[in-house]
Every structure is written in C-alpha cells, then in structure tokens.
Amino acid sequence: MRLASQFLAAICLLTPATAGTRDGSQDHNVIENFLSLEWEAGTGDVPDDFILARPGEEGIAVDRSGRLFVMDEDRMKVFDSTGGPLQIVGGPGQGPGEFENCRRITISETGFLTVSSGNAIQTVHVFSPELEFLDRYNYRSQERLTGFFSERERRASRPRRVVSYSLNDRMYYVETRDRAGGFAGPRWETLVHESYGTIQVLCDYSVTNFISIEGVGTSFDFLGALHSDVLENRRVVYSHTVFDVEQTEEGSFYLLRIERLDGGDQVVIRRRYTPVPVVDDDIAPWREGFADISDPRSRQAFEDLSREVDRRLSDTTHKAPLARLLADRHYIFAVTYTMRDGSHLLTDVFEADTGAYLSSVYMPCHSYGEPGISLIRDGFAYEVSDYWSEEPEEPTVRRYRIDSRVYGPH
C-alpha cells in the first residue's frame, strides 16, 4: 500500500506485504494498426430515445455479455453487443431507479451496476446484473465511511468512482479535504474498500494537481493524479503519477501497483518512460473555456487564477508519466503522454498476474491530447466521440476490436 500522507499510521496493520517489483526496460514491442472499428451506438437510424446527446467518458460501461450501458440525459441507455438499441432504464427524477445529474457508471465482475451523480448531490444507485433496482443512497449518509474520515480530521468531498461487488461490498475512489483547511486547504485522493462494515484503505495520496486562489480553483492531470481501474479476481491497479515515480541514473520510471481487495501481497510493476515537456498548448483548452466570460467579478477571478496557474507551471518542466490507466480482465493498459503525429499516445500493455510487459500501442487521442479510449473490456476498446471539440463529431460510442497480438503470444 502506498502512503503519501500521514493519517494512515493508525491503521498500518492493513498494509499488505509486497511480493516484489516486476522491472521493465524502455524497449517497445509496438503493435501497429491494432484497432478495427466494429460499430457505433447511439446514432443513425435508431429510435429517438436511444440517440445520444451528451455521453461522458466516465458514463459508459460494458458487461460480460457485451451489452453497452451509457448514462445520457439522466437515463441508462442500453445497447446490445452489436450496438443495437436494447432498453432504457430509469429516467429523470429523485425516486427509486430515477436519476438526477448522474454521469458515472461502473459494472463489477459480479455484474452489479453502480450509477453515481457528478455534482454535490452525491447520490449512488445500485442495480443487479438483471437491471433490477436494488438501492439508492446519498454518499454523505454513509456513516461508517464519512465517520472514518471525520475521525482523521477529513471531510469526504465526493466519490469519483464507486464499484459494487454486492450491496455490502464496495470500492470507492474518494476525494477528501482537510476539515479546517477550507477550499484552498490540503486535499487527498483515496481508494477505499468497504466490506460488511470493515473499511480498508488501499492507497492514500495528497492531491498535487489542484491550483486555487480566493475560492476559485482548477486542476490539470498532467501535473499528477491518481489513476486506477479494476482487474478481475477482486483486484485494483493504481498509480499516482507524482508519488509512484522513480528518478535514477538509469532514467525515469513509473510504478503500477496491484492490490487485492481481500488482502495478500502487493505487486509492483516498474517501467521506464521518456519525460514529456510541458508546453503552453497544454492549458489552451482551459483558457479557451473562459474566453466568453462577461461578468466583471468572474473575469477578474479567472485572471487572478490564470496568473497563479502560470506561476505554478513556471516551476514545472515535464508532465507526469501517465494520462490514464485502463484494465481488461488481467491486462493493464498504461497510457503515457508520449505522443506521435499529434493524434496518438504511447500505451504500454502488461499482464497483471505476472507483471510482465507484453507490448506497446499508440492509442488514439482526442483534441488537446486527451486519451480517446476510455474503456477496454474483453478485447474490445470503447471510445466516446470527440463531440465537444472545435470540429465536433456526432455524439456516439464506438467499439473497436483489439488485435490479439497486443495481449502477447497465446
């Protein structure tokens, strides 16, 4: 377990032994042309209810049968394994099985679906593998979890992701703040496993990418962030791209950590990478997002924050090593910031059981260098179209088949 702050000293007995580090060189077995488009969902000749309006990268999930679930317009739009419309679950509202500003969805290996809101409402919905509504609760009402942080002088801010293995067995990716620090005070990113009343902290890191001034703030992932995804057999892979980095005479290395929810040895994968310089274009989308501010007070607040961003970036020479972590069964895709042709990001592929490096690919990226693929399941990659760019595409979700060579020899 990786600790980047101090509050876990009281529960250090939960720290598993480390089985060993799997070392990797910078040699790349690059697989070219590894994606083959199979279909697009939510566009074309489909019923109006299934037309996608504003799907988000965190708002798609796929189950073992290949069904695609998309949170869109406060509805769960379900498509079959060929991309065809299947059913609509729920709708706008505050009742059982209804959604209010819900943008995130996950499916665990047990088939339970979890839908969570993307704002201060912090509502979590749980469905069975048969799409039967099971539970709806407010994250802040979870007394064991919020009390656990409160005892450590933390305020649980919001869950970034919730994965339900059952109604009493969940993993949370949580953001917390110092209770006395206010808006600009210390923040943390934490993976927590709550099972039948027992709480285990898998990792806990100080937030490094948040920049604020006088009640206004922003964050940039290339300054460092906690990336994670779930593996099969109740495991999680994670890396904080500031704290899980080694700088040696041999070069720069990122570390991937694999943790079992049920305890046991931790596996650490070590991989060399090439640092990528920070350039002005990295914050261009952020500046453009405030270009049309007309309110004088809001304009002044943005200008003050912009100066603080410039000051912070003047001390930063290189980006963090990873832009995203994706998991597929027992395979890990580590998306780096190394770019080719301005449209593809170098991605290293590993086998989680052994920690072995398998191959590298160049993942497509969207405008401003953001990773395009947001989900990989059972040998297929899923992409939410770049409909918010300067040259917007039609909102849709694409499925690609991944070349089997990516997963190593069979």
N, C-alpha and C positions, 0 to 999 in steps of 0.2 A: 504494500500500500504506500502510495506516495503522499507525503505530507508537506504542504507548502506553507502552512501556518501552524499556530501553536495550540489551538483549542482541543486537539485530539489527544493530548497527553494522558488525559484521564481514561481513555478507552484504548490505549495502545495494545492491550491484550488481544484485540481483534485483528491485529496486523498479522497476515499470513507470512510464512517463510517464503523466501524467493528461491525458486527451483534453479534459476540460472539465466544467464543472458545469452541470447542467440545473436551472434555477431554477423554483420553483413558488410561487404565491401561496396564500392561505388560502381562496380561493373554492372551493366544493364543488359539484360536479355530482352530487348524491345520487340514486342509483337505489333506489327503494323496492321492497319485496316481490320481491327478486331471487333468492330460493331457492325451489325447488319440490321437495318430498320425492319421491324415486323408489322407494326400497326400504330395508328394514332387513335386515341379515345377522346370523346367529348367534342367532336367537331364533325362537320359534314352532314350527311343525311341521317340524323338521329332525332328522336323526339325532343321537343324544346326543353323539357325538364332535365335532359342529360347534356345539353350544351354547356360547356364550361365557361364561366365568367372571369373569375379571379382565383384560380388554384394556386396554392403556395408550395414551395419545396418541402416544407415540413408537413404538408397536408395530404400526402399520398402514402399508401401502404398496400402491401400485397400479401395474400395468404398462400398457404401451401398448394392450393388448387389453382393458383394463378389469377384469382379474382383481384381486380384493382379497385381500391377504395379511395375516393377523392373527396376531401372536405371542401365544399364550394357553396356559397350563398346560404350558409348555415344548414346545409343538407349533406348527408353522406350519399354520394352518387357512386353506385356500384356497377362495375363493368366486368364482363366475363373474361376468360383467358384469351379470347380473340379480339378484345377491345370493344365488343358489342355491349349496348346498354342492357342492364340486368334488373336493377331495382333502385328505388330511392328509400333511404332510411331516415326518419325524423324530418324535422323542418324547424323554422324559426320559432322560438318560444322559450319559456322557462320551466316547462313541465317535464315529466319523465320522458326521456328519449327525444327531447327537443333541445335545440342548440342556440346559443347566443354568442356570437363572435368567436366561434370555435374554429381554429385553424390548424391544429396539430392532431395527428392520428398515428398510433402505433399498433402493431399486431405482434404478440409474443409467440414463442414456439409452441405454446399450449393453445393458441388460437384466439385468446381473449383480445378484444379490441378496446383501445382506450382513446378517447377523444378529449382534448383539453382546450380551454379558451386561450386566446392570445393577448388578453389585457388584464386589467385589475380585477375582473370578475372571478378569475381563477377557479372555474368550475371544471370538474372532471367527470366524464361519463364512461361507464364500463358496459360492454356488450359481450355476450357469449359468442363462441365460434359460429353458432346458428343465427347470429344477429338478434338475439333476444336481449332486450334491455334488462340490465341487472342492477345498476346502482348509479346514483348521481350525488356528488358531494362537493363541497367547497374545500379547496386545498387548505385554507386557513383554519378550517374547523377540525382538521386532523390533529387532535390534542397531543398525541404521543410525539408526532414529528415536529410540530411547531414548539411544543414544550421542550423537546430535546435541544433545539437551537436556542430557545429562550434562556435555558439554564446556562448556556455558554455566552450569554450577552449578545445573542444574534437575533435578528428579525428575519424570518423566512419571507423573502420578497416574492418570488413566483417560481413555479415549476417550468423549466424549459422543455422537459420531456417526462412522460410517465409511461412505464411499461408494466402491464398487469399480467402476472402468471396465473393468478386466481384473484378472488375478491379479498384475500387476506395476505397476498404475497405480491409486492410491487417493488419496482426500482424507480427512483426519482433522480432526475438531473435538476438540481435546485440552485437558485441564486439566493444568497443571504447577504444581509448588511449588518454592520455594527449598530447596536441599538442606540448608542449615544453619539454616533458619528454623523448622523444626518445624511443628506443627499450626497455630499462630497466625501463621506467617510469611507472606511475600508469596506470592501466587498469580497465575497468568495464564491467560487463555483464548486459544487459538491455533488458527488454521486452517492446516493443513499439507498440501501436495501432495507425495506421494512417487511418483515415476515412474521405474522401471527404475534404481533406486539413487540417483537425484538427489532432493534434498529442497529444496523451495521453501516459504518461509513467506509465506503470503498476508496474514495480519494477526496481530497480537500485542498483547493488551491486558491491563493489570492488572485483577484482579478487584476490583470495587467493592461487591459486594452481600453479601459474607460477613462475618458477625458471630460472634465467638468469644470464649470466656473459659475458661481452665483445661481445655483438651481437649474442650470442648463447643462446637458451632457450628451456625449456621443461615444461610440466605440468602433474600433476597427480591428477585425480579426487578424489582420496581418501583423498586428502588434503583439499577438499571442492570445491564445484562447484554449479552453478545454474542449477537445473533440472526442466523441465516443460513439459507439454503436454496439448492439448486442450480437453475440455469437450464439450458436446452438449449444446445447448442454449447459444452459444456465450460466453463461459466461458473458463478460463485457470486456471490450478492448477500449482503451482510452490513452490519451496523451495530452499533456499541457505543453504547448509549443514554446514556452519560455523555460519552465522548470524541468521538463523532460528533454533537455538538450545538453550535449556534451561538446565542449571545445577543447581539442587536444592538438598535439603536434602532428598527429596523423590527419587531422581535418575536423569537420563538423559532423555531428551525429545526432539524429533524433531517436527517441526511445518510445516504443509502444509497449504498454503494459496490459496484460491479460489477467483478469481476476475472476475467480469462481464465486458465484453468489453463495454457495454452500460451504465456502472455506477451502483450504488447500493451498498448494504452492502457487505463487505468482510467477508468470512467465514474462520475461522482458526481451523484446526484440530491439536490436541496435543496428541502425542503418545510416551509412554516410550519405550526406546530401551536399549540394552546392548552394551556398547562401545567395539569395537574390536581392539586389539593392532596392531600396525604397525610392520611388520617383514621384514627381508631382501628380502624374496621372492617377496614382493610386487613390487619391482623395477627390478626384474630379467629380465623381457621381454625387458625393456628399455636398460639395459646394453647389453643384447644379440644382440639388434638391431645395435649396433656399434662395434660388435666383429671383423668384417672384414674390418674395415677402414685401408687403406694403406697409404693415403696421410698424410705426417708428420704434416702439419698445422692443418688438420681436426682432426687428432688423438690427438694433443695437446689441441685443443679446447674442444674435448669431455672429456679428462682427467680433464681439469680445471672445466668444468661444473659438472662432476661427483663428484668432491670434494665439490662443492657448494651444490649439492643435498645431499650428506652425512651430511654436516653441518646443512642443513635445517631439515633433518629428525631426526637428533640427538635431536632436540628440540620438536619433535612430538611423542607423546606416543600412540595415538589412531587415528583410521581412522574417517573420517566424518561418520555420521549415514547412509546416503543413497548412493546407487550406481546408481540408476535410478528411474525415475517416469514414469509410463505409465497410460494412461486413456482409458477407454472403455465406451462410452456413458456417463452415470453419475456415473461411478465407477472409483476408483483410486487404482492403484497397486503401493505401495511404497516398492521398492526392497532395502533391507538393506545389510550390509556387513557380517551379521551373517551367517556363512557357516556350512553346515552339510555334512559329508563324503567327503569333498573336491570337491564336484560337484554340490551343490545346495545352493541357497541363500534364507534366510527367507524373505518373502514378506508379508506385511500387506495389506489387502483389505478394502476399505472404500466406503460408499455411499456418493456421493458428495452433494446431496440435503440436507441431514440431518447431515452429518459429522459423521455418525455412523460407528463404527468398525464392520466389518462383519465376517472376517475370516483371517487366515494366510495360506500360502502355501510355499513350498520350490521350487523356480524356478530353472531350470537347468542353470548352468553356463558353460562357455567355459574355455579353457585353461587359466591359470593365474588368474582365479577367475572373469573374466568379465561376466556380465549377458548374458545369451544366448537368451532370448526372447527380441526382440526389438520392437514389435508392437502387440497390442491387439485390436481387433475390433469385435464387435457384438458377443461376446462369443467365439472367436477363437484367439489363440496365434500364432504368426509367428516368425520363427527362421531362420536366415541366418546361414548356416552350418559353422563349425569351420575349414574352408579350409586353413587358414594361420598358423595353429598350427604346432608343431613338428611332429605330426602324422596327416597330413591333410586329411580332408574329401573331397569328391567331391563337388564342388560349387553347392548349391541348396538352395531353400527356402522351409521350412517345415511348414505345417499348422496343428495345434493341436486343438481339441475341448476341451473346458474348462468345467469341471464338474459344473453343475448348482448350486451345494451346495456352491461353492466358493462365489456366489453372494448373499448368505443369504437365509432365508426362503421365499417362494413365496406362 
